[in-house]
Amino acid sequence: IPGGESTTMGRLMQKYDLIEPIREMGQEGVPIYGTCAGLILLAVKTVEGGQPLLELMDMVARRNAFGRPVDSF
């Protein structure tokens, strides 16, 4: 799962009914790699809360503390 904006990605996964199929694949042992926003989507919870997640990795993720990605550099 690529980087990007995790809230938007989660909402799109909800809109197109992708959360459950992807979650089931992960639970069945299909490897799923996530980077940046993709890793946030794999978490069971985020510090900020309030966004759709796949809940496949037993971790609490924290979104970018710097704000927008452009502000990280």
VENMO-V787848 format. One record per pair of residues at least 24 apart in sequence whose ideal C-beta (glycine too) atoms are under 7 Angstrom apart, sorted by the first residue. I is the first residue (numbers start at 1). J is the second residue. D is the distance in whole Angstrom. If there is no record, write none. Layout:
I_J_D, I_J_D
This chain:
1_32_7, 1_34_4, 1_38_3, 1_41_6, 1_42_7, 2_35_6, 2_38_6, 3_35_5, 3_36_3, 3_37_5, 3_38_6, 4_37_5, 5_37_6, 6_37_4, 6_40_4, 6_41_6, 6_51_6, 6_63_7, 7_51_5, 9_37_6, 9_41_6, 10_41_6, 10_51_5, 10_52_4, 10_53_7, 11_52_6, 13_52_6, 14_52_5, 19_52_6, 19_54_6, 22_54_6, 23_54_5, 23_55_7, 23_56_6, 26_54_7, 26_56_4, 32_56_7
